[in-house]
Amino acid sequence: MSLLSFTKCFIGAGGEQAAAALTTAMVKMSPEAATAAELKKMEQDLDAAGQLISQLQCELTDERHAYDAINAHYTQMMGAAENLQHQIDAASFLKDPLQASLATLVAQIEEMVPELDQDKKEIESTLALLTEAEVAYQAKATALRDAKAKLTRAKNDMAHAAVEEQRAAWRAETARAVTGLSSGSGSGSGINVAVDAMMQTAQATRDRAATLDMKAKALSGAKTTEEDPNIAAAMSAAAGRVANATVADRLAALQQRK
């Protein structure tokens, strides 16, 4: 492939395409590896653009040197031709030899003109390619710089998202802890439940005791002396006391003891 064809193909790949490829790579399964590979490719592309610019600059320098050399010879020959023409115009005799020399010189100059014109066109073409290549280089450099900046921002966003996730998890855990403080053992509800259970147990024990006493009395069929009013009255009489005695009776009983 010629340098011109290669240059056109190379410059045709704009920096925007590389940036778009990088954006696509960033959403893949392994963004780190994909972006690293894409950035390396973009850097290689930029290096190739730089090498191409260097080649074009060298070629432009060589073409200018060649053109300057031919142009200097052309200018010298044109000066000689003009000198011969002045001599012919001033000579009054022996013009033929001068005319022959001038004709030979003019013929040589005419042969140089196409080559000189071609060299000039090549310089202009190379210069245009160099300008286009430099523009493409700048575009690729900007695309690479922007891609690296985007990657850095993406990494920072991922880091910030991870921090936010941790903070959100901490807030959720804190919320659960606060909920536990308001409704859990910290409010004393656990102690209240225990006290209630103990009181219920005590009451149940008392109820069972009363039930057992009632059962014992029913099975014995007998009453104690304290529970039978007749026995209580007889016991009082035997003791020298009248059941339900009045104050006067009690005084009379005391007087009898004298």
C-alpha positions as a Markdown table, in Angstrom:
| # | Residue | x | y | z |
|---|---|---|---|---|
| 1 | Met | 0.0 | 0.0 | 0.0 |
| 2 | Ser | 1.3 | 3.4 | -0.9 |
| 3 | Leu | 1.9 | 6.0 | 1.8 |
| 4 | Leu | -0.9 | 8.1 | 0.4 |
| 5 | Ser | -3.4 | 5.2 | 0.6 |
| 6 | Phe | -2.1 | 4.2 | 4.0 |
| 7 | Thr | -2.5 | 7.7 | 5.3 |
| 8 | Lys | -6.0 | 8.1 | 4.0 |
| 9 | Cys | -7.1 | 4.8 | 5.6 |
| 10 | Phe | -5.4 | 5.7 | 8.9 |
| 11 | Ile | -6.8 | 9.2 | 9.2 |
| 12 | Gly | -10.3 | 7.9 | 8.3 |
| 13 | Ala | -10.4 | 6.2 | 11.7 |
| 14 | Gly | -11.5 | 9.1 | 13.9 |
| 15 | Gly | -11.0 | 9.5 | 17.6 |
| 16 | Glu | -14.8 | 9.5 | 18.2 |
| 17 | Gln | -15.0 | 5.9 | 17.1 |
| 18 | Ala | -12.3 | 4.9 | 19.6 |
| 19 | Ala | -14.1 | 6.8 | 22.4 |
| 20 | Ala | -17.4 | 5.1 | 21.5 |
| 21 | Ala | -15.7 | 1.7 | 21.6 |
| 22 | Leu | -14.3 | 2.5 | 25.0 |
| 23 | Thr | -17.8 | 3.5 | 26.3 |
| 24 | Thr | -19.1 | 0.1 | 25.1 |
| 25 | Ala | -16.3 | -1.7 | 26.7 |
| 26 | Met | -17.0 | -0.1 | 30.1 |
| 27 | Val | -20.4 | -1.8 | 30.3 |
| 28 | Lys | -19.0 | -5.3 | 29.8 |
| 29 | Met | -18.6 | -8.0 | 32.3 |
| 30 | Ser | -15.1 | -7.1 | 33.2 |
| 31 | Pro | -14.8 | -3.3 | 32.7 |
| 32 | Glu | -11.3 | -3.1 | 34.2 |
| 33 | Ala | -9.7 | -5.6 | 31.7 |
| 34 | Ala | -11.8 | -4.3 | 28.8 |
| 35 | Thr | -11.0 | -0.6 | 29.4 |
| 36 | Ala | -7.3 | -1.4 | 29.9 |
| 37 | Ala | -7.2 | -3.2 | 26.6 |
| 38 | Glu | -9.1 | -0.4 | 24.9 |
| 39 | Leu | -6.9 | 2.3 | 26.3 |
| 40 | Lys | -3.8 | 0.3 | 25.2 |
| 41 | Lys | -5.3 | 0.1 | 21.7 |
| 42 | Met | -6.0 | 3.8 | 21.7 |
| 43 | Glu | -2.5 | 4.6 | 22.8 |
| 44 | Gln | -1.1 | 2.3 | 20.1 |
| 45 | Asp | -3.3 | 4.1 | 17.6 |
| 46 | Leu | -2.0 | 7.5 | 18.8 |
| 47 | Asp | 1.6 | 6.3 | 18.6 |
| 48 | Ala | 1.0 | 5.1 | 15.0 |
| 49 | Ala | -0.4 | 8.5 | 14.2 |
| 50 | Gly | 2.7 | 10.1 | 15.7 |
| 51 | Gln | 4.9 | 7.8 | 13.7 |
| 52 | Leu | 3.0 | 8.6 | 10.5 |
| 53 | Ile | 3.4 | 12.4 | 11.2 |
| 54 | Ser | 7.1 | 11.9 | 11.7 |
| 55 | Gln | 7.3 | 10.0 | 8.3 |
| 56 | Leu | 5.3 | 12.7 | 6.6 |
| 57 | Gln | 7.6 | 15.4 | 8.0 |
| 58 | Cys | 10.7 | 13.6 | 6.9 |
| 59 | Glu | 9.2 | 13.0 | 3.4 |
| 60 | Leu | 8.2 | 16.7 | 3.2 |
| 61 | Thr | 11.7 | 17.7 | 4.2 |
| 62 | Asp | 13.2 | 15.5 | 1.5 |
| 63 | Glu | 10.8 | 16.7 | -1.1 |
| 64 | Arg | 11.5 | 20.3 | -0.3 |
| 65 | His | 15.2 | 19.7 | -0.5 |
| 66 | Ala | 14.8 | 18.0 | -3.9 |
| 67 | Tyr | 12.5 | 20.8 | -5.1 |
| 68 | Asp | 14.9 | 23.5 | -3.8 |
| 69 | Ala | 17.8 | 21.9 | -5.7 |
| 70 | Ile | 15.9 | 21.6 | -9.0 |
| 71 | Asn | 14.5 | 25.1 | -8.5 |
| 72 | Ala | 17.9 | 26.5 | -7.9 |
| 73 | His | 19.2 | 24.9 | -11.1 |
| 74 | Tyr | 16.1 | 26.1 | -12.9 |
| 75 | Thr | 16.7 | 29.7 | -11.6 |
| 76 | Gln | 20.3 | 29.5 | -12.7 |
| 77 | Met | 19.5 | 28.3 | -16.1 |
| 78 | Met | 16.8 | 31.0 | -16.5 |
| 79 | Gly | 19.4 | 33.6 | -15.6 |
| 80 | Ala | 21.8 | 32.3 | -18.2 |
| 81 | Ala | 19.1 | 32.2 | -20.8 |
| 82 | Glu | 18.2 | 35.8 | -20.0 |
| 83 | Asn | 21.9 | 36.8 | -20.2 |
| 84 | Leu | 22.3 | 35.1 | -23.6 |
| 85 | Gln | 19.2 | 36.9 | -24.8 |
| 86 | His | 20.7 | 40.3 | -23.7 |
| 87 | Gln | 23.9 | 39.4 | -25.5 |
| 88 | Ile | 22.0 | 38.6 | -28.7 |
| 89 | Asp | 20.0 | 41.8 | -28.4 |
| 90 | Ala | 23.3 | 43.8 | -28.0 |
| 91 | Ala | 25.4 | 42.0 | -30.6 |
| 92 | Ser | 25.8 | 43.4 | -34.0 |
| 93 | Phe | 27.4 | 40.3 | -35.4 |
| 94 | Leu | 28.0 | 36.7 | -34.5 |
| 95 | Lys | 24.5 | 36.3 | -33.3 |
| 96 | Asp | 24.0 | 32.8 | -34.7 |
| 97 | Pro | 26.3 | 31.0 | -32.1 |
| 98 | Leu | 24.5 | 32.8 | -29.3 |
| 99 | Gln | 21.1 | 31.9 | -30.8 |
| 100 | Ala | 22.2 | 28.3 | -30.9 |
| 101 | Ser | 23.3 | 28.3 | -27.3 |
| 102 | Leu | 20.1 | 30.0 | -26.2 |
| 103 | Ala | 18.0 | 27.5 | -28.0 |
| 104 | Thr | 19.8 | 24.6 | -26.3 |
| 105 | Leu | 19.5 | 26.2 | -22.9 |
| 106 | Val | 15.8 | 27.0 | -23.3 |
| 107 | Ala | 15.1 | 23.4 | -24.4 |
| 108 | Gln | 16.8 | 22.1 | -21.2 |
| 109 | Ile | 14.8 | 24.5 | -19.1 |
| 110 | Glu | 11.5 | 23.4 | -20.8 |
| 111 | Glu | 12.4 | 19.7 | -19.9 |
| 112 | Met | 12.8 | 20.7 | -16.3 |
| 113 | Val | 9.5 | 22.5 | -15.9 |
| 114 | Pro | 7.2 | 19.3 | -15.7 |
| 115 | Glu | 9.5 | 17.8 | -13.1 |
| 116 | Leu | 9.6 | 21.1 | -11.2 |
| 117 | Asp | 5.8 | 21.4 | -11.3 |
| 118 | Gln | 5.4 | 17.7 | -10.2 |
| 119 | Asp | 7.8 | 18.2 | -7.2 |
| 120 | Lys | 5.8 | 21.3 | -6.2 |
| 121 | Lys | 2.5 | 19.3 | -6.4 |
| 122 | Glu | 4.0 | 16.5 | -4.3 |
| 123 | Ile | 5.1 | 19.0 | -1.7 |
| 124 | Glu | 1.6 | 20.5 | -1.5 |
| 125 | Ser | 0.0 | 17.0 | -1.3 |
| 126 | Thr | 2.4 | 15.9 | 1.4 |
| 127 | Leu | 1.8 | 19.2 | 3.3 |
| 128 | Ala | -1.9 | 18.7 | 3.1 |
| 129 | Leu | -1.6 | 15.1 | 4.4 |
| 130 | Leu | 0.6 | 16.3 | 7.2 |
| 131 | Thr | -1.9 | 18.9 | 8.2 |
| 132 | Glu | -4.7 | 16.3 | 8.1 |
| 133 | Ala | -2.6 | 13.8 | 10.1 |
| 134 | Glu | -1.8 | 16.4 | 12.7 |
| 135 | Val | -5.5 | 17.2 | 13.1 |
| 136 | Ala | -6.3 | 13.5 | 13.4 |
| 137 | Tyr | -3.5 | 13.1 | 15.9 |
| 138 | Gln | -5.0 | 15.8 | 18.1 |
| 139 | Ala | -8.4 | 14.2 | 17.8 |
| 140 | Lys | -7.0 | 10.9 | 18.9 |
| 141 | Ala | -5.1 | 12.5 | 21.7 |
| 142 | Thr | -8.2 | 14.3 | 22.9 |
| 143 | Ala | -10.3 | 11.0 | 22.6 |
| 144 | Leu | -7.6 | 9.2 | 24.7 |
| 145 | Arg | -7.5 | 11.9 | 27.3 |
| 146 | Asp | -11.3 | 12.1 | 27.5 |
| 147 | Ala | -11.5 | 8.3 | 27.7 |
| 148 | Lys | -9.1 | 8.2 | 30.6 |
| 149 | Ala | -11.0 | 11.0 | 32.3 |
| 150 | Lys | -14.3 | 9.1 | 31.8 |
| 151 | Leu | -12.7 | 5.9 | 33.2 |
| 152 | Thr | -11.4 | 7.8 | 36.2 |
| 153 | Arg | -14.9 | 9.3 | 36.8 |
| 154 | Ala | -16.5 | 5.9 | 36.4 |
| 155 | Lys | -14.1 | 4.4 | 39.0 |
| 156 | Asn | -14.8 | 7.3 | 41.4 |
| 157 | Asp | -18.5 | 6.8 | 40.9 |
| 158 | Met | -18.2 | 3.1 | 41.6 |
| 159 | Ala | -16.2 | 3.9 | 44.8 |
| 160 | His | -18.7 | 6.5 | 45.9 |
| 161 | Ala | -21.6 | 4.0 | 45.2 |
| 162 | Ala | -19.8 | 1.4 | 47.3 |
| 163 | Val | -19.5 | 3.9 | 50.2 |
| 164 | Glu | -23.1 | 4.9 | 49.8 |
| 165 | Glu | -24.1 | 1.2 | 49.9 |
| 166 | Gln | -22.1 | 0.8 | 53.1 |
| 167 | Arg | -23.7 | 3.9 | 54.6 |
| 168 | Ala | -27.2 | 2.7 | 53.6 |
| 169 | Ala | -26.6 | -0.7 | 55.2 |
| 170 | Trp | -25.4 | 1.1 | 58.3 |
| 171 | Arg | -28.4 | 3.3 | 58.4 |
| 172 | Ala | -30.7 | 0.3 | 57.9 |
| 173 | Glu | -28.9 | -1.6 | 60.8 |
| 174 | Thr | -29.2 | 1.5 | 63.0 |
| 175 | Ala | -32.9 | 1.8 | 62.2 |
| 176 | Arg | -33.4 | -1.8 | 63.2 |
| 177 | Ala | -31.5 | -1.1 | 66.4 |
| 178 | Val | -33.6 | 1.9 | 67.2 |
| 179 | Thr | -36.7 | -0.1 | 66.6 |
| 180 | Gly | -35.5 | -2.7 | 69.0 |
| 181 | Leu | -34.8 | 0.0 | 71.6 |
| 182 | Ser | -38.4 | 1.4 | 71.3 |
| 183 | Ser | -40.1 | -2.0 | 71.5 |
| 184 | Gly | -37.7 | -4.4 | 72.9 |
| 185 | Ser | -36.2 | -5.3 | 76.4 |
| 186 | Gly | -34.7 | -1.9 | 76.8 |
| 187 | Ser | -38.2 | -0.4 | 77.5 |
| 188 | Gly | -38.8 | -2.7 | 80.4 |
| 189 | Ser | -41.4 | -4.7 | 78.7 |
| 190 | Gly | -39.5 | -7.9 | 79.3 |
| 191 | Ile | -39.5 | -7.4 | 83.1 |
| 192 | Asn | -43.2 | -6.5 | 83.0 |
| 193 | Val | -43.9 | -9.8 | 81.3 |
| 194 | Ala | -41.9 | -11.7 | 83.8 |
| 195 | Val | -43.6 | -10.0 | 86.8 |
| 196 | Asp | -47.0 | -10.7 | 85.2 |
| 197 | Ala | -46.1 | -14.4 | 84.8 |
| 198 | Met | -44.9 | -14.6 | 88.4 |
| 199 | Met | -48.1 | -13.0 | 89.7 |
| 200 | Gln | -50.3 | -15.4 | 87.7 |
| 201 | Thr | -48.3 | -18.3 | 89.0 |
| 202 | Ala | -48.8 | -17.1 | 92.6 |
| 203 | Gln | -52.5 | -16.7 | 92.1 |
| 204 | Ala | -52.8 | -20.1 | 90.6 |
| 205 | Thr | -51.0 | -21.5 | 93.6 |
| 206 | Arg | -53.3 | -19.8 | 96.0 |
| 207 | Asp | -56.3 | -21.1 | 94.0 |
| 208 | Arg | -55.0 | -24.6 | 94.2 |
| 209 | Ala | -54.4 | -24.3 | 98.0 |
| 210 | Ala | -58.0 | -23.1 | 98.6 |
| 211 | Thr | -59.3 | -25.9 | 96.5 |
| 212 | Leu | -57.3 | -28.5 | 98.6 |
| 213 | Asp | -58.6 | -27.0 | 101.9 |
| 214 | Met | -62.2 | -27.2 | 100.7 |
| 215 | Lys | -61.6 | -30.8 | 99.7 |
| 216 | Ala | -60.1 | -31.7 | 103.1 |
| 217 | Lys | -63.0 | -30.2 | 105.0 |
| 218 | Ala | -65.6 | -31.9 | 102.9 |
| 219 | Leu | -63.9 | -35.3 | 103.4 |
| 220 | Ser | -63.5 | -35.0 | 107.2 |
| 221 | Gly | -67.2 | -34.2 | 107.9 |
| 222 | Ala | -66.3 | -32.8 | 111.3 |
| 223 | Lys | -66.0 | -29.2 | 112.6 |
| 224 | Thr | -63.4 | -27.9 | 114.9 |
| 225 | Thr | -64.5 | -26.5 | 118.3 |
| 226 | Glu | -63.8 | -23.1 | 117.1 |
| 227 | Glu | -66.1 | -23.5 | 114.2 |
| 228 | Asp | -69.1 | -25.0 | 116.2 |
| 229 | Pro | -71.0 | -22.3 | 118.2 |
| 230 | Asn | -72.6 | -24.7 | 120.6 |
| 231 | Ile | -69.2 | -26.2 | 121.5 |
| 232 | Ala | -67.8 | -22.7 | 121.9 |
| 233 | Ala | -70.6 | -21.8 | 124.4 |
| 234 | Ala | -70.2 | -24.9 | 126.4 |
| 235 | Met | -66.5 | -24.3 | 126.6 |
| 236 | Ser | -67.1 | -20.8 | 127.9 |
| 237 | Ala | -69.5 | -22.0 | 130.5 |
| 238 | Ala | -67.1 | -24.7 | 131.6 |
| 239 | Ala | -64.5 | -22.0 | 132.1 |
| 240 | Gly | -66.8 | -20.0 | 134.2 |
| 241 | Arg | -67.7 | -17.7 | 131.4 |
| 242 | Val | -71.0 | -17.2 | 129.8 |
| 243 | Ala | -71.0 | -16.8 | 126.1 |
| 244 | Asn | -71.8 | -13.4 | 125.1 |
| 245 | Ala | -71.8 | -12.2 | 128.7 |
| 246 | Thr | -72.7 | -8.6 | 129.5 |
| 247 | Val | -70.4 | -6.3 | 131.4 |
| 248 | Ala | -72.6 | -6.7 | 134.5 |
| 249 | Asp | -72.4 | -10.5 | 134.3 |
| 250 | Arg | -68.6 | -10.3 | 133.9 |
| 251 | Leu | -68.5 | -8.0 | 137.0 |
| 252 | Ala | -70.6 | -10.4 | 139.0 |
| 253 | Ala | -68.4 | -13.2 | 138.0 |
| 254 | Leu | -65.4 | -11.3 | 139.2 |
| 255 | Gln | -67.1 | -10.6 | 142.6 |
| 256 | Gln | -67.8 | -14.3 | 143.1 |
| 257 | Arg | -64.1 | -14.9 | 142.9 |
| 258 | Lys | -63.5 | -13.0 | 146.3 |
